Amino acid sequence: MDFKTKQTQSILSEKYIKLTYDPADKVVIAKWMGFLKFEDLKRGCEVMNEKIKQENLTRHISDQSELKVLAKELQEYIGGVWFDEVEKLGLRKIAILVAEDVFAQATVNKVNTQAQFRQLQIQTFGSLEKCYQWLTEK
């Protein structure tokens, strides 16, 4: 699979997020960048929720390869609010492309292990290819 030529549609493009949609594989992709402010994270999540609802999506890639450390309130929002919201919307798999920054990796792992899910599966990967492979396996 050639990811450079993958056709995606832009949903939101800000300095903190590039949100795209891959209609071929029905995957919403969020590339988070830098140090996130709470209102930026919340806005990105709300726009993503709309797309998930609109397209009846079950798969998401959260590209955190350029993300810096997540503040505690952001971790709590993701683990305590957002995961629950998207699970109710029908999302079933989140593949996380992890940051190279070890501190950012630690916060991502903390959020994922503390959250409780009913049907939502979350896995971390070191490459976009592995994210897609896991999301699209039967």
DOKOL-735720 format. One record per atom (N, C-alpha, C, O, CB): residue number from 1; x negated, y, z negated. Coordinates in Angstrom, 3 decimals. Each point is the difference from the previous one (the first is absolute). Glycine has a CB too. Layout:
REM DOKOL-735720
[NUM; [X; Y; Z]]
...
//
This chain:
REM DOKOL-735720
[1; [-0.847; -1.182; 0.000]]
[1; [0.847; 1.182; 0.000]]
[1; [-0.892; 1.244; 0.000]]
[1; [-0.884; 0.128; -0.846]]
[1; [2.739; -1.374; -0.382]]
[2; [-1.631; 2.142; 2.152]]
[2; [-0.800; 1.214; 0.104]]
[2; [0.726; 1.155; -0.695]]
[2; [0.999; 0.511; 0.508]]
[2; [-2.009; -1.320; 1.674]]
[3; [0.503; 1.209; -3.338]]
[3; [0.671; 1.030; -0.795]]
[3; [-0.215; 1.407; 0.539]]
[3; [0.747; 0.918; -0.337]]
[3; [-1.011; -2.389; -1.625]]
[4; [-0.741; 1.639; 2.788]]
[4; [-0.265; 1.324; 0.579]]
[4; [1.076; 0.377; 1.025]]
[4; [0.302; 1.179; 0.182]]
[4; [-2.774; -1.528; -0.543]]
[5; [3.048; -0.658; 1.027]]
[5; [0.993; 0.285; 1.032]]
[5; [1.434; -0.247; -0.481]]
[5; [0.948; 0.099; 0.779]]
[5; [-2.662; -0.698; 0.930]]
[6; [1.862; 0.279; -2.993]]
[6; [1.329; -0.242; -0.558]]
[6; [0.851; 1.264; 0.133]]
[6; [-0.446; 1.097; -0.336]]
[6; [-0.503; -2.803; -1.285]]
[7; [2.162; 1.542; 2.108]]
[7; [0.903; 1.129; 0.199]]
[7; [0.786; 0.256; -1.278]]
[7; [0.839; -0.808; -0.400]]
[7; [-0.668; 0.292; 2.865]]
[8; [-0.453; 1.651; -3.102]]
[8; [0.745; 0.365; -1.205]]
[8; [0.638; 1.373; 0.194]]
[8; [-0.476; 0.825; 0.780]]
[8; [-1.088; -2.202; -2.224]]
[9; [2.635; 1.591; 0.722]]
[9; [0.703; 1.282; 0.054]]
[9; [-0.325; 0.775; -1.270]]
[9; [0.060; -0.551; -1.099]]
[9; [1.813; -0.424; 2.526]]
[10; [-2.217; 2.251; -1.278]]
[10; [-0.290; 0.837; -1.164]]
[10; [1.304; 0.398; -0.690]]
[10; [0.956; 0.417; 0.653]]
[10; [-3.062; 0.445; 0.453]]
[11; [2.133; -0.995; -2.423]]
[11; [1.167; 0.376; -0.795]]
[11; [-0.293; 1.266; -0.806]]
[11; [0.825; 0.910; -0.076]]
[11; [-0.122; -3.331; -0.058]]
[12; [-1.896; 2.457; -0.468]]
[12; [-0.403; 1.135; -0.837]]
[12; [-1.515; 0.118; 0.068]]
[12; [-0.714; -0.994; -0.134]]
[12; [2.717; 0.701; -1.421]]
[13; [-2.488; 1.506; 1.762]]
[13; [-1.439; 0.214; 0.054]]
[13; [-0.353; 1.233; -0.836]]
[13; [0.280; 1.136; 0.383]]
[13; [-0.411; -2.202; 1.926]]
[14; [-0.485; 0.808; -3.447]]
[14; [-0.437; 1.056; -0.913]]
[14; [-1.445; -0.296; -0.395]]
[14; [-0.538; -1.053; 0.344]]
[14; [2.918; 1.440; -1.219]]
[15; [-3.008; 0.544; 0.152]]
[15; [-1.401; -0.226; -0.375]]
[15; [-0.154; -1.181; -0.957]]
[15; [-1.095; -0.551; -0.111]]
[15; [0.670; 2.990; 0.428]]
[16; [1.482; -2.838; -1.004]]
[16; [-0.060; -1.074; -0.976]]
[16; [0.563; -1.331; 0.518]]
[16; [-0.218; -1.042; -0.619]]
[16; [0.397; 2.784; -1.134]]
[17; [0.548; -1.717; 2.890]]
[17; [0.601; -1.228; 0.526]]
[17; [0.179; 0.061; 1.510]]
[17; [0.327; 1.042; 0.568]]
[17; [0.838; -1.359; -2.746]]
[18; [-1.388; -0.824; 2.808]]
[18; [0.384; -0.203; 1.406]]
[18; [0.953; -1.188; -0.062]]
[18; [-0.412; -1.128; -0.271]]
[18; [-1.819; 2.048; 1.317]]
[19; [3.505; -0.653; -0.792]]
[19; [1.023; -1.031; -0.068]]
[19; [0.438; -0.340; 1.413]]
[19; [0.459; 0.865; 0.747]]
[19; [0.309; -0.068; -3.024]]
[20; [-0.916; -2.076; 2.637]]
[20; [0.339; -0.443; 1.353]]
[20; [0.878; -1.245; -0.058]]
[20; [0.121; -0.661; -1.032]]
[20; [-2.277; 1.625; 1.909]]
[21; [2.759; -1.256; 0.266]]
[21; [0.857; -1.173; 0.121]]
[21; [-0.435; -0.814; 1.206]]
[21; [-0.178; 0.538; 1.093]]
[21; [2.101; 0.681; -2.178]]
[22; [-2.093; -2.514; 0.879]]
[22; [-0.358; -0.929; 1.065]]
[22; [1.268; -0.779; 0.369]]
[22; [0.361; -0.957; -0.684]]
[22; [-2.802; 0.766; -0.128]]
[23; [3.122; 0.607; 1.907]]
[23; [1.268; -0.647; 0.364]]
[23; [-0.158; -1.443; 0.486]]
[23; [0.930; -0.796; -0.130]]
[23; [-0.089; 3.045; 0.713]]
[24; [-1.998; -2.595; -0.028]]
[24; [-0.220; -1.360; 0.502]]
[24; [0.025; -1.016; -1.147]]
[24; [0.612; -1.062; 0.120]]
[24; [-1.983; 1.994; 1.781]]
[25; [0.709; -0.602; -3.004]]
[25; [-0.057; -0.916; -1.145]]
[25; [0.930; 0.421; -1.138]]
[25; [0.058; -0.655; -1.041]]
[25; [-2.412; 0.146; 1.662]]
[26; [3.084; 1.614; -0.411]]
[26; [0.930; 0.532; -1.014]]
[26; [-0.701; 0.196; -1.352]]
[26; [0.403; -0.549; -1.026]]
[26; [1.508; -0.599; 2.210]]
[27; [-2.979; 1.956; -1.136]]
[27; [-0.806; 0.285; -1.188]]
[27; [-0.124; 1.512; -0.150]]
[27; [-0.296; 0.704; 0.965]]
[27; [-0.994; -2.887; -0.719]]
[28; [1.518; 2.679; -1.463]]
[28; [-0.242; 1.407; -0.283]]
[28; [-1.381; 0.080; -0.658]]
[28; [-0.313; -0.774; -0.904]]
[28; [2.829; 1.315; 0.636]]
[29; [-3.339; 0.410; 0.737]]
[29; [-1.385; 0.109; -0.439]]
[29; [-0.243; 1.380; -0.609]]
[29; [0.245; 1.028; 0.631]]
[29; [-0.971; -2.662; 1.156]]
[30; [0.242; 1.629; -3.019]]
[30; [-0.343; 1.259; -0.670]]
[30; [-1.499; 0.021; -0.229]]
[30; [-0.541; -0.876; -0.675]]
[30; [2.815; 1.018; -0.448]]
[31; [-2.951; 0.856; 1.682]]
[31; [-1.432; 0.181; -0.261]]
[31; [-0.112; 1.164; -0.983]]
[31; [0.197; 1.157; 0.371]]
[31; [-0.913; -2.044; 1.956]]
[32; [0.402; 0.571; -3.574]]
[32; [-0.120; 0.997; -1.065]]
[32; [-1.434; 0.501; -0.050]]
[32; [-0.944; -0.776; 0.147]]
[32; [2.803; -0.316; -1.472]]
[33; [-2.018; 2.428; 1.110]]
[33; [-1.344; 0.578; 0.032]]
[33; [-0.251; 0.960; -1.155]]
[33; [0.870; 0.784; -0.379]]
[33; [-0.841; -1.025; 2.846]]
[34; [-1.231; 0.164; -3.012]]
[34; [-0.447; 0.948; -1.013]]
[34; [0.618; -0.220; -1.372]]
[34; [0.443; -1.099; -0.336]]
[34; [-0.760; 2.700; 2.159]]
[35; [0.336; -0.519; -2.615]]
[35; [0.628; -0.012; -1.319]]
[35; [1.444; 0.427; 0.193]]
[35; [0.258; 1.106; 0.474]]
[35; [-2.452; -0.590; -1.687]]
[36; [3.137; -1.370; 0.856]]
[36; [1.411; 0.304; 0.209]]
[36; [0.588; 0.804; -1.147]]
[36; [-0.292; -0.249; -1.170]]
[36; [0.488; -1.832; 2.501]]
[37; [0.644; 3.054; -0.971]]
[37; [0.802; 0.718; -0.987]]
[37; [1.315; -0.754; -0.105]]
[37; [0.417; -0.663; 0.951]]
[37; [-1.509; 2.939; -0.448]]
[38; [1.747; -2.180; -1.651]]
[38; [1.246; -0.729; -0.224]]
[38; [1.047; 0.324; 1.064]]
[38; [0.645; -0.902; 0.535]]
[38; [-1.141; 0.897; -2.981]]
[39; [0.666; 1.301; 2.752]]
[39; [1.031; 0.391; 0.978]]
[39; [-0.317; -0.520; 1.408]]
[39; [0.912; -0.287; 0.774]]
[39; [-0.455; 2.337; -2.148]]
[40; [-1.759; -2.171; 1.707]]
[40; [-0.397; -0.547; 1.306]]
[40; [0.330; -1.490; 0.082]]
[40; [0.551; -0.476; 0.992]]
[40; [-2.392; 2.190; -0.826]]
[41; [1.493; -2.438; -1.229]]
[41; [0.303; -1.433; -0.044]]
[41; [1.512; -0.221; 0.104]]
[41; [0.461; -0.851; 0.761]]
[41; [-2.525; 0.436; -2.170]]
[42; [2.818; 1.183; 0.643]]
[42; [1.451; -0.166; -0.017]]
[42; [0.603; 0.301; 1.375]]
[42; [0.880; -0.727; 0.461]]
[42; [-0.854; 1.338; -2.901]]
[43; [-0.488; 0.441; 3.088]]
[43; [0.491; 0.354; 1.340]]
[43; [-0.309; -1.116; 0.996]]
[43; [0.873; -0.404; 0.768]]
[43; [-1.193; 2.851; -1.285]]
[44; [-0.911; -2.945; 0.508]]
[44; [-0.380; -1.088; 0.898]]
[44; [0.854; -1.236; -0.222]]
[44; [0.431; -0.644; 0.956]]
[44; [-2.750; 1.533; -0.920]]
[45; [2.563; -1.216; -1.287]]
[45; [0.823; -1.171; -0.336]]
[45; [1.452; 0.197; 0.435]]
[45; [0.628; -0.936; 0.495]]
[45; [-2.138; 0.460; -2.442]]
[46; [2.044; 1.676; 1.769]]
[46; [1.388; 0.269; 0.399]]
[46; [0.177; -0.116; 1.510]]
[46; [0.988; -0.570; 0.464]]
[46; [-0.736; 2.083; -2.441]]
[47; [-1.199; -0.979; 2.750]]
[47; [0.067; -0.095; 1.458]]
[47; [-0.119; -1.473; 0.423]]
[47; [0.697; -0.457; 0.907]]
[47; [-1.703; 2.791; -0.665]]
[48; [0.120; -3.056; -0.910]]
[48; [-0.158; -1.421; 0.301]]
[48; [1.280; -0.777; -0.332]]
[48; [0.412; -0.867; 0.770]]
[48; [-2.883; 1.064; -1.219]]
[49; [3.089; 0.104; -0.674]]
[49; [1.257; -0.665; -0.388]]
[49; [1.062; 0.184; 1.075]]
[49; [0.732; -0.937; 0.318]]
[49; [-1.280; 1.304; -2.742]]
[50; [0.635; 0.837; 2.986]]
[50; [0.983; 0.273; 1.055]]
[50; [-0.238; -0.897; 1.211]]
[50; [0.941; -0.553; 0.568]]
[50; [-0.760; 2.931; -1.359]]
[51; [-1.457; -2.519; 1.182]]
[51; [-0.342; -0.839; 1.158]]
[51; [0.300; -1.465; -0.299]]
[51; [0.516; -0.715; 0.860]]
[51; [-2.307; 2.352; -0.181]]
[52; [1.476; -2.083; -1.879]]
[52; [0.267; -1.388; -0.400]]
[52; [1.500; -0.280; 0.094]]
[52; [0.418; -1.041; 0.508]]
[52; [-2.437; 1.048; -2.050]]
[53; [2.814; 0.931; 1.049]]
[53; [1.458; -0.146; 0.026]]
[53; [0.534; 0.049; 1.432]]
[53; [0.826; -0.823; 0.395]]
[53; [-0.699; 1.873; -2.674]]
[54; [-0.605; -0.080; 3.043]]
[54; [0.433; 0.219; 1.388]]
[54; [-0.255; -1.223; 0.885]]
[54; [0.866; -0.396; 0.780]]
[54; [-1.328; 2.834; -1.080]]
[55; [-0.727; -3.032; 0.177]]
[55; [-0.420; -1.097; 0.869]]
[55; [0.178; -1.377; -0.645]]
[55; [-0.305; -1.022; 0.614]]
[55; [-1.317; 2.588; 0.423]]
[56; [2.118; -1.585; -2.281]]
[56; [0.186; -1.261; -0.723]]
[56; [-1.321; -0.770; -0.095]]
[56; [-0.060; -1.189; 0.313]]
[56; [2.456; 1.093; 0.478]]
[57; [-3.441; 0.783; -1.223]]
[57; [-1.351; -0.563; -0.015]]
[57; [-0.260; -0.865; -1.232]]
[57; [0.537; 0.250; -1.079]]
[57; [-1.300; 1.730; 2.372]]
[58; [-0.064; -2.994; -1.108]]
[58; [-0.370; -0.887; -1.102]]
[58; [-1.511; 0.016; -0.258]]
[58; [-0.466; -0.595; -0.971]]
[58; [2.439; -0.849; 1.528]]
[59; [-2.753; 2.132; 0.322]]
[59; [-1.459; -0.027; -0.101]]
[59; [-0.608; 1.399; 0.036]]
[59; [0.456; 0.887; 0.721]]
[59; [-0.431; -3.124; 0.367]]
[60; [-1.086; 2.399; -1.906]]
[60; [-0.661; 1.295; -0.116]]
[60; [-1.500; -0.192; -0.199]]
[60; [-0.437; -0.888; -0.733]]
[60; [2.535; 1.895; -0.233]]
[61; [-2.879; -0.153; 1.637]]
[61; [-1.446; 0.056; -0.253]]
[61; [-0.282; 1.321; -0.691]]
[61; [0.350; 1.071; 0.497]]
[61; [-0.910; -2.533; 1.528]]
[62; [-0.081; 1.364; -3.179]]
[62; [-0.432; 1.189; -0.727]]
[62; [-1.516; 0.067; 0.151]]
[62; [-0.736; -0.716; -0.679]]
[62; [2.693; 0.609; -0.999]]
[63; [-2.412; 0.980; 2.580]]
[63; [-1.426; 0.153; 0.263]]
[63; [-0.567; 0.985; -1.021]]
[63; [0.224; 1.207; 0.085]]
[63; [0.083; -1.702; 2.406]]
[64; [-1.040; -0.046; -3.449]]
[64; [-0.564; 0.820; -1.071]]
[64; [-1.513; 0.093; 0.108]]
[64; [-0.696; 0.276; -0.977]]
[64; [2.598; -0.934; -0.489]]
[65; [-2.399; 0.418; 2.691]]
[65; [-1.443; -0.011; 0.212]]
[65; [-0.641; 1.375; -0.175]]
[65; [-1.209; 0.088; -0.212]]
[65; [1.546; -1.986; 1.762]]
[66; [0.452; 2.976; -1.465]]
[66; [-0.544; 1.352; -0.203]]
[66; [0.612; 0.693; -1.206]]
[66; [-0.081; 1.220; -0.144]]
[66; [-0.303; -1.065; 2.589]]
[67; [0.994; -0.951; -3.303]]
[67; [0.643; 0.531; -1.199]]
[67; [-1.007; 0.122; -1.127]]
[67; [-0.896; -0.832; -0.144]]
[67; [3.077; -0.180; 0.842]]
[68; [-2.025; 2.054; -1.489]]
[68; [-0.823; 0.158; -1.199]]
[68; [0.808; -0.536; -1.180]]
[68; [1.106; -0.507; 0.192]]
[68; [-2.335; 2.553; 0.762]]
[69; [0.706; -1.945; -2.141]]
[69; [0.651; -0.542; -1.201]]
[69; [1.421; 0.543; -0.149]]
[69; [0.251; 1.185; 0.219]]
[69; [-2.497; -1.391; -1.327]]
[70; [3.177; -0.687; 0.730]]
[70; [1.394; 0.405; -0.234]]
[70; [0.181; 0.407; -1.459]]
[70; [-0.347; -0.756; -0.907]]
[70; [1.149; -0.801; 2.734]]
[71; [-0.260; 2.747; -2.049]]
[71; [0.285; 0.463; -1.362]]
[71; [1.029; -0.926; -0.643]]
[71; [0.761; -0.670; 0.698]]
[71; [-1.276; 3.070; -0.051]]
[72; [0.534; -2.435; -1.974]]
[72; [0.889; -0.891; -0.743]]
[72; [1.471; 0.200; 0.372]]
[72; [0.728; -0.978; 0.169]]
[72; [-2.383; 0.992; -2.032]]
[73; [2.106; 1.249; 1.993]]
[73; [1.414; 0.239; 0.330]]
[73; [0.357; -0.547; 1.385]]
[73; [1.131; -0.431; 0.221]]
[73; [-1.175; 2.482; -1.668]]
[74; [-0.908; -2.035; 2.374]]
[74; [0.241; -0.556; 1.330]]
[74; [0.074; -1.523; -0.062]]
[74; [0.841; -0.615; 0.657]]
[74; [-2.019; 2.579; 0.384]]
[75; [0.295; -2.568; -1.835]]
[75; [0.036; -1.446; -0.187]]
[75; [1.346; -0.428; -0.586]]
[75; [0.591; -0.991; 0.430]]
[75; [-3.091; 0.964; -0.758]]
[76; [2.971; 0.788; -0.657]]
[76; [1.276; -0.318; -0.647]]
[76; [1.173; 0.157; 0.960]]
[76; [0.940; -0.794; -0.039]]
[76; [-1.905; 1.528; -2.142]]
[77; [0.922; 0.283; 3.043]]
[77; [1.064; 0.205; 0.980]]
[77; [0.050; -1.173; 0.993]]
[77; [1.073; -0.533; 0.283]]
[77; [-1.335; 3.043; -0.524]]
[78; [-0.893; -2.899; 0.759]]
[78; [-0.044; -1.092; 0.979]]
[78; [0.485; -1.305; -0.639]]
[78; [0.883; -0.670; 0.535]]
[78; [-2.805; 1.800; 0.663]]
[79; [1.342; -1.480; -2.333]]
[79; [0.325; -1.263; -0.659]]
[79; [1.367; -0.023; -0.665]]
[79; [0.648; -1.046; -0.050]]
[79; [-3.051; 0.763; -0.302]]
[80; [2.847; 1.426; -0.159]]
[80; [1.246; 0.033; -0.761]]
[80; [1.221; 0.460; 0.766]]
[80; [1.126; -0.272; -0.417]]
[80; [-2.518; 0.680; -1.505]]
[81; [1.193; 0.290; 3.045]]
[81; [1.132; 0.540; 0.753]]
[81; [-0.005; -0.469; 1.450]]
[81; [0.955; -0.625; 0.461]]
[81; [-0.965; 2.613; -1.959]]
[82; [-1.069; -1.684; 2.214]]
[82; [0.000; -0.222; 1.447]]
[82; [0.100; -1.469; 0.390]]
[82; [0.785; -0.343; 0.885]]
[82; [-2.128; 2.396; -0.677]]
[83; [0.560; -2.942; -0.853]]
[83; [0.077; -1.426; 0.335]]
[83; [1.433; -0.498; -0.136]]
[83; [0.477; -0.752; 0.849]]
[83; [-2.853; 0.423; -1.618]]
[84; [3.060; 0.738; -0.281]]
[84; [1.387; -0.408; -0.230]]
[84; [0.927; 0.542; 1.100]]
[84; [0.882; -0.706; 0.487]]
[84; [-1.333; 0.652; -2.970]]
[85; [0.231; 1.326; 2.865]]
[85; [0.822; 0.615; 1.063]]
[85; [-0.122; -0.767; 1.319]]
[85; [1.007; -0.336; 0.623]]
[85; [-1.299; 2.574; -1.728]]
[86; [-0.953; -2.514; 1.528]]
[86; [-0.184; -0.649; 1.301]]
[86; [0.436; -1.460; -0.017]]
[86; [0.436; -0.538; 1.018]]
[86; [-2.326; 2.090; -0.574]]
[87; [1.770; -2.182; -1.594]]
[87; [0.485; -1.380; -0.106]]
[87; [1.520; -0.019; 0.205]]
[87; [0.527; -0.877; 0.684]]
[87; [-2.427; 0.274; -2.277]]
[88; [2.592; 1.564; 1.002]]
[88; [1.459; 0.103; 0.175]]
[88; [0.372; 0.322; 1.446]]
[88; [1.072; -0.392; 0.463]]
[88; [-0.871; 1.145; -2.842]]
[89; [-1.080; -0.040; 3.101]]
[89; [0.243; 0.326; 1.414]]
[89; [-0.280; -1.195; 0.922]]
[89; [0.346; 0.037; 1.180]]
[89; [-0.936; 2.350; -1.681]]
[90; [-0.030; -3.435; -0.029]]
[90; [-0.252; -1.190; 0.808]]
[90; [-1.454; -0.289; 0.307]]
[90; [-0.303; -1.010; 0.636]]
[90; [2.477; 1.419; 0.317]]
[91; [-3.090; 0.459; -1.393]]
[91; [-1.424; -0.243; 0.241]]
[91; [-0.415; -1.256; -0.761]]
[91; [0.362; -0.167; -1.165]]
[91; [-0.814; 2.655; 1.492]]
[92; [-0.310; -3.375; 0.327]]
[92; [-0.385; -1.266; -0.628]]
[92; [-1.508; -0.202; -0.090]]
[92; [-0.476; -0.743; -0.858]]
[92; [2.588; -0.196; 1.706]]
[93; [-2.869; 1.600; 0.038]]
[93; [-1.452; -0.190; 0.000]]
[93; [-0.716; 1.340; 0.145]]
[93; [0.314; 0.797; 0.884]]
[93; [-0.021; -3.092; 0.106]]
[94; [-1.261; 2.526; -1.875]]
[94; [-0.863; 1.180; 0.111]]
[94; [-1.440; -0.503; 0.062]]
[94; [-0.489; -0.650; -0.925]]
[94; [2.143; 2.156; -0.350]]
[95; [-2.316; -1.193; 2.380]]
[95; [-1.423; -0.317; 0.157]]
[95; [-0.769; 1.289; -0.261]]
[95; [0.246; 1.025; 0.635]]
[95; [0.201; -2.904; 1.069]]
[96; [-1.373; 1.814; -2.640]]
[96; [-0.765; 1.192; -0.358]]
[96; [-1.424; -0.131; 0.525]]
[96; [-0.721; -0.940; -0.333]]
[96; [2.143; 1.287; -1.727]]
[97; [-1.809; 0.620; 2.890]]
[97; [-1.380; 0.088; 0.474]]
[97; [-0.738; 0.810; -1.055]]
[97; [0.240; 1.198; -0.153]]
[97; [0.392; -1.343; 2.662]]
[98; [-1.529; -0.511; -3.235]]
[98; [-0.613; 0.631; -1.166]]
[98; [-1.107; 0.981; 0.341]]
[98; [-0.680; -0.107; 1.020]]
[98; [1.244; -1.921; -2.264]]
[99; [-0.708; 2.977; 0.352]]
[99; [-1.042; 1.020; 0.117]]
[99; [-1.351; -0.615; -0.311]]
[99; [-0.099; -0.978; -0.740]]
[99; [1.731; 2.787; 0.110]]
[100; [-2.665; -1.223; 1.205]]
[100; [-1.349; -0.457; -0.312]]
[100; [-0.424; 0.479; -1.389]]
[100; [-0.830; -0.629; -0.656]]
[100; [0.258; 0.647; 3.109]]
[101; [1.147; 1.096; -2.892]]
[101; [-0.292; 0.571; -1.313]]
[101; [0.457; -0.979; -1.089]]
[101; [1.184; -0.329; -0.079]]
[101; [-0.941; 2.697; 0.996]]
[102; [-1.174; -2.834; -1.754]]
[102; [0.335; -1.014; -1.005]]
[102; [1.006; 0.508; -1.033]]
[102; [0.791; -0.781; -0.529]]
[102; [-3.058; -0.191; 0.855]]
[103; [2.242; 2.277; -0.616]]
[103; [0.945; 0.559; -0.966]]
[103; [1.408; 0.029; 0.592]]
[103; [0.980; -0.263; -0.696]]
[103; [-2.822; 1.654; -0.322]]
[104; [1.933; -1.071; 2.298]]
[104; [1.296; -0.017; 0.687]]
[104; [0.531; -1.429; 0.056]]
[104; [1.191; -0.227; -0.210]]
[104; [-1.844; 2.249; 1.588]]
[105; [-0.219; -2.982; -1.097]]
[105; [0.402; -1.413; 0.023]]
[105; [0.555; -0.421; -1.357]]
[105; [0.997; -0.718; -0.074]]
[105; [-2.747; 0.239; 1.819]]
[106; [1.106; 0.925; -2.805]]
[106; [0.428; -0.371; -1.353]]
[106; [1.399; 0.514; -0.300]]
[106; [0.801; -0.715; -0.602]]
[106; [-3.183; 0.739; -0.135]]
[107; [2.695; 1.217; 1.149]]
[107; [1.339; 0.535; -0.274]]
[107; [1.055; -0.722; 0.831]]
[107; [1.107; -0.244; -0.479]]
[107; [-2.115; 2.477; -0.066]]
[108; [0.674; -2.573; 1.783]]
[108; [0.937; -0.741; 0.862]]
[108; [0.315; -1.354; -0.636]]
[108; [1.163; -0.392; -0.096]]
[108; [-2.072; 1.552; 2.169]]
[109; [-0.124; -1.864; -2.503]]
[109; [0.196; -1.313; -0.610]]
[109; [0.811; 0.096; -1.286]]
[109; [0.819; -0.873; -0.288]]
[109; [-2.974; 0.120; 1.292]]
[110; [1.930; 1.803; -1.769]]
[110; [0.736; 0.199; -1.255]]
[110; [1.494; 0.185; 0.280]]
[110; [0.836; -0.623; -0.654]]
[110; [-2.889; 1.663; -0.397]]
[111; [2.384; -0.193; 2.012]]
[111; [1.405; 0.245; 0.357]]
[111; [0.660; -1.304; 0.459]]
[111; [1.115; -0.308; -0.423]]
[111; [-1.672; 2.695; 1.082]]
[112; [-0.109; -3.140; 0.186]]
[112; [0.574; -1.229; 0.552]]
[112; [0.202; -1.092; -1.040]]
[112; [0.986; -0.735; 0.059]]
[112; [-2.067; 1.307; 2.077]]
[113; [0.158; -0.687; -3.089]]
[113; [0.124; -1.069; -0.982]]
[113; [0.983; 0.339; -1.108]]
[113; [0.547; -0.905; -0.629]]
[113; [-2.875; 0.258; 1.141]]
[114; [2.567; 1.931; -0.766]]
[114; [0.923; 0.382; -1.072]]
[114; [1.458; 0.033; 0.462]]
[114; [0.911; -0.109; -0.820]]
[114; [-2.755; 1.434; -0.193]]
[115; [2.064; -1.179; 2.298]]
[115; [1.373; 0.084; 0.510]]
[115; [0.655; -1.384; 0.004]]
[115; [-0.656; -1.015; 0.230]]
[115; [0.015; 3.002; 1.192]]
[116; [1.942; -1.999; -1.682]]
[116; [0.772; -1.242; 0.003]]
[116; [0.888; -0.018; 1.237]]
[116; [0.710; 0.970; 0.267]]
[116; [-0.746; -1.094; -2.805]]
[117; [0.001; -0.971; 3.296]]
[117; [0.771; -0.088; 1.238]]
[117; [0.900; -1.220; -0.004]]
[117; [-0.284; -1.003; -0.654]]
[117; [-1.544; 2.180; 1.865]]
[118; [2.911; -1.071; -0.474]]
[118; [0.875; -1.131; 0.210]]
[118; [-0.342; -0.651; 1.342]]
[118; [-0.296; -1.194; 0.048]]
[118; [2.125; 2.280; -1.439]]
[119; [-1.791; -0.325; 2.464]]
[119; [-0.247; -0.561; 1.332]]
[119; [-1.151; 0.673; 0.741]]
[119; [-0.360; -0.427; 1.097]]
[119; [2.759; -0.142; -1.008]]
[120; [-2.972; 1.599; -0.664]]
[120; [-1.057; 0.762; 0.656]]
[120; [-1.363; -0.647; -0.246]]
[120; [-0.392; -0.237; -1.143]]
[120; [1.753; 2.341; 0.891]]
[121; [-2.080; -2.389; 1.352]]
[121; [-1.353; -0.551; -0.094]]
[121; [-0.999; 1.080; 0.378]]
[121; [0.207; 0.742; 0.960]]
[121; [0.626; -3.072; -0.422]]
[122; [-1.914; 2.414; -1.298]]
[122; [-1.036; 0.992; 0.279]]
[122; [-1.352; -0.699; 0.015]]
[122; [-0.338; -0.746; -0.919]]
[122; [1.710; 2.598; -0.148]]
[123; [-2.144; -1.599; 2.128]]
[123; [-1.345; -0.567; 0.122]]
[123; [-0.954; 1.101; 0.441]]
[123; [0.384; 0.901; 0.745]]
[123; [0.545; -3.197; -0.178]]
[124; [-2.168; 2.220; -1.028]]
[124; [-1.020; 0.956; 0.449]]
[124; [-0.945; -0.696; 0.978]]
[124; [-0.294; -1.189; -0.126]]
[124; [0.445; 2.470; -2.065]]
[125; [-0.618; -0.500; 3.171]]
[125; [-0.875; -0.518; 1.045]]
[125; [-1.089; 1.016; 0.306]]
[125; [0.132; 1.185; -0.305]]
[125; [1.760; -2.536; 1.274]]
[126; [-2.973; 0.867; -0.359]]
[126; [-1.125; 0.865; 0.356]]
[126; [0.011; 0.468; 1.439]]
[126; [-0.863; 0.781; 0.403]]
[126; [-0.419; -1.957; -2.106]]
[127; [2.270; 0.700; 2.507]]
[127; [0.062; 0.435; 1.396]]
[127; [1.454; 0.097; 0.460]]
[127; [0.882; -0.685; -0.519]]
[127; [-3.125; -0.385; 0.968]]
[128; [2.465; 1.928; 0.526]]
[128; [1.329; 0.176; 0.582]]
[128; [0.466; -1.289; 0.658]]
[128; [1.178; -0.352; -0.073]]
[128; [-1.646; 2.790; 0.436]]
[129; [-0.458; -3.141; 0.280]]
[129; [0.331; -1.267; 0.656]]
[129; [0.576; -1.002; -0.999]]
[129; [0.995; -0.665; 0.285]]
[129; [-2.813; 1.077; 1.394]]
[130; [1.186; -0.517; -2.853]]
[130; [0.468; -0.938; -1.023]]
[130; [1.358; 0.444; -0.561]]
[130; [0.831; -0.844; -0.334]]
[130; [-3.229; 0.284; -0.247]]
[131; [2.630; 1.872; 0.475]]
[131; [1.303; 0.516; -0.437]]
[131; [1.093; -0.479; 0.973]]
[131; [1.021; -0.546; -0.419]]
[131; [-2.135; 2.596; -0.636]]
[132; [0.884; -1.840; 2.337]]
[132; [0.979; -0.395; 1.026]]
[132; [0.196; -1.517; 0.024]]
[132; [1.124; -0.490; 0.116]]
[132; [-1.771; 2.499; 1.248]]
[133; [-0.443; -2.728; -1.472]]
[133; [0.065; -1.456; 0.035]]
[133; [0.922; -0.522; -1.109]]
[133; [0.863; -0.843; 0.246]]
[133; [-3.197; 0.759; 0.720]]
[134; [2.143; 0.593; -2.180]]
[134; [0.825; -0.437; -1.130]]
[134; [1.460; 0.431; 0.156]]
[134; [0.917; -0.771; -0.282]]
[134; [-2.943; 0.894; -1.179]]
[135; [2.232; 1.115; 1.912]]
[135; [1.370; 0.518; 0.150]]
[135; [0.799; -0.769; 1.044]]
[135; [1.202; -0.212; -0.162]]
[135; [-2.038; 2.455; -0.506]]
[136; [0.171; -2.657; 1.734]]
[136; [0.722; -0.595; 1.122]]
[136; [0.017; -1.530; -0.014]]
[136; [0.592; -0.624; 0.880]]
[136; [-1.214; 2.627; 0.418]]
[137; [-0.032; -2.611; -2.305]]
[137; [0.046; -1.475; -0.053]]
[137; [1.398; -0.462; -0.402]]
[137; [0.708; 0.677; -0.747]]
[137; [-3.167; -0.771; 0.148]]
[138; [2.828; -1.044; 1.101]]
[138; [1.344; -0.539; -0.264]]
[138; [0.015; -0.745; -1.312]]
[138; [1.038; -0.527; -0.400]]
[138; [-0.594; 0.343; 2.851]]
//
